[in-house]
Amino acid sequence: MKEKPCTKKYHDEYYGFPIHDDNELFCRLVLEINQAGLSWETILKKETGFRKAYNGFNLKKVAAYTEKDRERLMADAGIIRNRLKINAAIENAKTILQLQKEYGSFEKWLESNHPLTKEEWVKLFKKAFRFTGGEIVNEFLQSIGYLAGAHAADCPVYKKVIRAKPLWNSK
């Protein structure tokens, strides 16, 4: 089966590669949360809409969203209009800002907890964030290089991911 252009580009250039920018880590978390119950292709096709609707995933701006912003998002056909997912994005932005105060960055918080098993990560995320079940946490962490499994060893992208030094590969 041939991959669609949007999923191929994501697979080949983004999936499994480390992300070092907190706004982009937040973006990936929001996209993974919104994927729940939908296809990843649907989310990738709406990524531009998400970026626009959520102010480029600027954590400070999203954390400051008001009820008016929530209603704006609920009316935006360019994103997934699910109140629980929208509320999770806003509350998770606030949580990440707190983690930045405590650890210096969201990335440093992730690093400070590494390595954990998938089950330990899920427990940690459920305690800290909203709308983060096992599959969402697993996909988020695989997609940013914290858990192995984004690519099989025989996948042509696997070696590129290894060279990018994902944390699951560090000893």
Beta strands, then each sheet from edge to edge (+ up, - down):
end
